[in-house]
Amino acid sequence: MKNFGKIIFTVLVIASVFSCGNSVVYTQYERFDEDKGWAKNYQPKFEFTNSDTNQLCDVYINVRNAESYPYRNLFMFLHTTNPKGVKTTDTIECVLADDKGKWMGNGLGDLYDNVIIYKKNTRFKQLGKYTFSYEQAMRYGDKNIIDPLPLIMDVGITIEKAED
């Protein structure tokens, strides 16, 4: 079943990229080892090279979780570095289930794919390489980070041309 889920996920990603036509500017995913989870010290990194400072874009965070993921959300820090080396950090809450525990996103088998808007109609003002990295920030109690975070299978980023 583990391999079947990976095959289906790959097919869904490819289908979503092709169904969007030319609107996808960049998309990339990072897969976590199902048995090891997302370690607190591991920060998946995505590098996007901007070649158009006039284009408005929508930026999405992609999260794939197993049905047995024990939480209804995912907190993470999104670190962005622009081509001039200026770094910013945003705290993001990705809501994965509603108040009643019903999983959101598209589900197939025991996996759920969520596409969460991060920025809408944003402009990358500089030409060159932007780096995005995710740091998981799930905690229990006041200070204890959950390490490793189980059953988050993949995270990713998609940048699309904004609709006119």
C-alpha positions in Angstrom: 0.0 0.0 0.0 2.9 2.3 0.7 4.2 2.2 -2.9 0.7 2.5 -4.3 0.2 5.8 -2.4 3.5 7.1 -3.7 2.6 6.3 -7.3 -0.8 7.9 -6.9 0.8 11.0 -5.4 3.2 11.3 -8.2 0.4 11.0 -10.8 -1.6 13.7 -9.0 1.3 16.1 -8.9 2.0 15.5 -12.6 -1.7 15.9 -13.5 -2.0 19.1 -11.5 1.0 20.6 -13.2 -0.3 19.8 -16.7 -3.8 20.8 -15.9 -2.7 24.3 -14.9 -1.2 24.9 -18.4 1.3 27.6 -18.5 0.3 29.2 -15.2 2.7 27.1 -13.0 6.0 29.0 -12.8 7.6 26.7 -10.2 6.6 23.6 -8.2 8.7 21.3 -6.1 8.2 18.8 -3.3 10.3 17.3 -0.6 9.4 13.8 0.6 10.0 12.6 4.2 10.9 9.1 5.2 7.6 7.6 6.4 9.3 5.8 9.2 11.5 8.7 10.4 9.1 11.7 10.1 10.1 15.3 9.9 13.1 16.0 12.2 13.1 19.4 13.9 16.6 20.1 12.5 15.7 19.3 8.9 14.6 22.3 6.8 13.5 21.4 3.2 14.8 24.0 0.8 13.3 25.2 -2.5 15.1 27.5 -4.9 13.2 29.5 -7.4 14.8 31.7 -10.0 12.7 34.8 -10.9 13.1 36.1 -14.4 10.1 38.5 -14.5 9.7 41.3 -12.0 6.3 42.5 -13.4 4.4 39.2 -13.2 1.9 38.9 -10.3 2.1 35.4 -8.7 0.2 33.3 -6.2 2.4 31.3 -3.9 1.1 28.0 -2.3 2.3 25.8 0.4 1.7 22.1 -0.4 1.3 19.6 2.5 0.6 15.9 2.2 -0.4 14.1 5.4 -1.4 10.6 6.3 -4.9 10.0 7.6 -3.5 9.0 11.0 -1.6 12.3 11.4 -2.4 13.0 15.1 -3.1 16.8 14.7 -5.5 19.0 12.8 -2.9 21.5 11.8 0.7 22.0 11.0 2.7 25.0 12.2 5.9 25.9 10.4 8.3 28.7 9.9 8.8 29.8 6.3 12.2 31.3 5.8 12.6 33.3 2.5 15.9 34.7 1.2 15.8 37.1 -1.7 18.5 37.4 -4.4 20.2 40.1 -2.4 20.5 37.8 0.7 17.8 39.5 2.8 16.0 37.0 4.9 12.5 37.1 6.3 10.6 34.5 8.4 6.8 34.0 8.6 5.0 31.7 11.0 2.4 29.7 9.1 -0.5 27.6 10.3 -1.6 25.0 7.8 -5.1 23.8 8.7 -5.4 20.2 7.6 -8.7 19.2 9.3 -11.9 21.0 10.3 -13.1 21.5 13.9 -14.8 18.1 13.7 -11.7 16.3 12.5 -12.7 15.9 8.9 -9.6 16.0 6.7 -9.4 18.8 4.2 -7.7 18.7 0.8 -7.9 16.0 -1.7 -7.8 12.5 -0.3 -7.0 9.2 -2.0 -6.7 6.2 0.2 -5.2 7.3 3.5 -3.3 10.3 2.1 -4.5 13.9 1.9 -3.0 16.6 -0.3 -3.5 20.2 0.8 -2.7 23.3 -1.3 -2.7 26.3 1.0 -2.4 29.9 -0.2 0.6 31.7 1.2 0.6 34.9 -0.8 -1.8 36.1 -3.5 -1.0 38.6 -6.2 2.5 39.0 -5.1 5.4 40.3 -7.2 8.9 39.1 -6.9 10.6 42.5 -7.2 14.2 41.2 -7.9 15.6 39.1 -10.6 17.5 36.0 -9.5 17.3 33.2 -7.0 14.8 33.2 -4.1 15.3 30.4 -1.5 12.3 29.2 0.6 12.9 26.8 3.5 10.4 25.2 5.8 11.1 24.6 9.5 8.5 22.5 11.4 7.3 24.3 14.5 4.8 21.8 16.0 5.0 21.9 19.8 3.3 20.3 22.8 3.3 22.3 26.0 5.1 25.6 26.1 8.5 24.7 24.8 8.8 21.1 23.7 9.0 20.7 19.9 7.6 17.4 18.5 10.7 15.6 17.2 10.3 13.9 14.8 6.9 15.0 13.6 5.1 11.9 12.3 3.0 11.3 9.2 3.6 14.5 7.3 4.6 12.8 4.1 5.7 15.6 1.8 5.9 19.4 1.8 6.3 21.6 -1.2 5.8 25.0 -2.8 4.0 26.0 -6.0 4.3 29.4 -7.6 1.7 30.2 -10.3 1.0 33.2 -12.5 -1.9 35.1 -10.9 -5.1 35.2 -12.9 -5.9 38.5 -14.5 
